[in-house]
Structures are given as structure tokens and as C-alpha cells.
């Protein structure tokens, strides 16, 4: 069997639940009507019994009718409209007197029934509701029985009509509910269909497409907003993937070409050992260059969202700077760079130590690479209100305002005519900017060509 659609399943489930509820309601109605009808009949029978009993006197065990007029009332003689059948029997069960509308027939008499008992029985005219009561004398000895009966035709007709009505209306109501619920369900899930239709149009090549938010801020609004945020994350991930692939293919092409050309030259004809040593060193250099480049590209592609605040720790910028200076001691000596440090060792910032170390490492490495020999690099820290500022300043080649606007782009390098002796890939500041954004750290840049540059990290609201 073909699986039902979502709207049909909603309608079917609602119809099933409603069917159970309607059955309970219908059974309750039937029970209430049944008990009401029979309770009314029982009250009438007992009232009639009281009238007959009050017209009877028992003397020496004999039943004497003191009020014969009671037996001539209309309902005791008529058959068509509201007849009441009366019968009085002695203790042996012999009928002493009966109403004229019985026409020689007798009401059922059961001697072992309770003192007061209502039951249904049959007369030649049809089903009747009967009350049988025991007559006792003044010594509470059984003297006879009074039986009173009322036809059940009208009551049974009422109950039968009610049953027929319920049986016929039940499936009609269920079918009506099914179709109405299905229509309502289809209208209710129409926004979901629109959402699905729009989502189907979104592909890897069309990730900028977004689903329009519904007007009502209900569950569908929340679902649509969640899907849009998911698409944002997917788009960001794929863009990073494309960027990584593009960057890697672009930057690895040159060293691979160098490796290929060098190896082809080495393979053409025998060479001197010194030649092989030279070319092998060239290949090793290119391999190392590719390794560093891939590591930096992976570092950029790895992080996609802000750092969880629970993962941050209290870090001393002074300790990080001391480690970085120790790592670059040989380069500092080689260029005869003077360091001017003004670091408040008591300062602590709440951040990610590894990322911050990478940021400062890249800033200091750039300052060292682009500084003139025998110049000075200054590193300062200070507190401004609730912020901590850390500045790395050099006296190097500097940058123009146009170059400052581009320095955080991948693979961008300032004017080659001024730094053709400086090796690099143009990724260090991109990594620093990426990590700074993830940690909510602002980077301020000031620079003057041929006079130097200044990079300031602003740790906002992260002080401990």
C-alpha cells in the first residue's frame, strides 16, 4: 500500500482519535437516555403502585378493594394511549383482580422475585415494563402481589431511533472530519511545501539563496530561520574549502614547477657531485617551503566559529612575548636589532593562549623581517579603561594607506621593490586577523613608508 501523505496521515490520525472520542460520547448519551427513560417508567410504575396499594385493605389475610373507582380510570381501560396494566394476585399467585385492558390475559408473576422489582416482560400486545410488589398484612405476612405494567413500545422506539441516528451519524461525522481535517492540514503545511520547494533550488553553486521567512513568528518561522542559519554555515564552510583549494593550487604550483624542473635537469645526464648536492638542497628548500605553506593554509581553514568562552584561560602577554623573543634570538642578533620592551607583567587577559601566541608571533616576525638592520623594535602594553592594549612597533620599510587596507588579504605582500629580499607567503597577517576575529580582538594599524609600522592588539572586555 502506498504510504499516505503527511496531510492524509494528520487527517487519519485526527479522525481515529475523534472516532474514539465520539464513541465514548455516543455511548454516554445512549446510557444517559436509556437510564432516563427507564427511570421515568419506574417512577410512573411505582406511583401507580402506591395508588393501588392505598385502595386495598387486608383483613384476616383477605384482600379487600376499598376504592373500586381506581380501577375505572382511563389509563386502566385504554390500549392505544398511555395504557397502564394492573393485576392483583393472592399469596398463591391466583389472580384476584386485573384491569380491563388486560382482556383476560395475565401479567407475569414470579414469586421468588425481590420485594420491589422492575423488569421487562411480554404481553400479547408487546413488551412491557413491569413492577411487582409484595402485599403484606399488619403482621408482615405475605398476603398477595401487586403487578403494574406500562407498554415499552414508545420508549423502545425512542431508544431505537436514537441508536439508528447514532449509527448513521457516526460514519458521516467521521468522514466529514476526515475531509475537513485534510483540507486544514494541507493549508497548514503549505508553508512547509514552499520551504521545501525553495530548499530544492539551493545547490552547491547557488548557496546565496535563502528561504523567505514567514510573516507569523511561529514554529515554521523558527524552522526557516534555523535552516537559513544552517545554510550560512554550509556556505561559509564551502567558501573556505574553495578558498583553500584555490590558494593551495595557486601557491603550490611554483614550488612544484621548480621541483619538476630541477629533477628533470638532474636526470638528463651525469653531473658532478657538487651539482647534485646543490640541486638536492634546492629541492629540500622547496619541499620545506611547501610544507610551511600547507600548514599555514590548513591553519586558516581549520577554525570556523568563535571560541567558546568556557575554553578561554587567563594569559600573561609578557610571558608569551618572552617566549617569542627567545625563539627569534638568532634573527635579532643577525640584523643587530635593538629591543625596547615596556610590558606590565601583572596584566592578564582572558583568551586562548595558543591563538594569541600565533597572533603576536606573526606580528613580531613581520616587524623583524621588514625592519632595517641596526633599527629598534618596541613592544608596549598598557591598560585603557577595561581594555588591554599590546603594541608591536618597528622602524622598517612601512606601508602606504592603500597597502594597509590590503595587508590582511591572503597572499598579499607590500611593494616588492621595497622588500624583494624578504621571504614570505603573505599568510601571516591573514592568520593573525582570523584568530583576532575569533577572539574578539581588534587590530589597529599605523604605518609610514620608510619609517616603520605599528600594530596594536586591543583585548576588549577580556581582562581578568
Secondary structure, DSSP 4 states (H G I P E B T S, - for coil): -PPPPHHHHHHHHHHHHHHHHHHHHHHHHHHHHHHHHHHHHHHHHHHHHHHHHHTEEEETTEEEES-GGGGGSHHHH-SSSS-EEEEEEETTS-EEEE-GGGTT------TTS-SEEEEEEEETTEEEEEEEEEEE-TT--EEEEEEEEEE-HHHHHHHHHHHHHHHHHHHHHHHHHHHHHHHHHHHHTHHHHHHHHHHHH--TT-TT--PPPPSS-SHHHHHHHHHHHHHHHHHHHHHHHHHHHHHHHHHHHHHHHHHHHHHHHHHHS---HHHHHHHHHHHHHHHHHHHHHHHHHHHHHH--SPPPGGG-EEE-HHHHHHHHHHHTHHHHHHTT-EEEEE--TT--EEE-HHHHHHHHHHHHHHHHHHBPTT-EEEEEEEEETTEEEEEEE--BS---HHHHTTTTSTT--S-HHHHTT----S-HHHHHHHHHHHTTEEEEEEEETTTEEEEEEEETT-B-
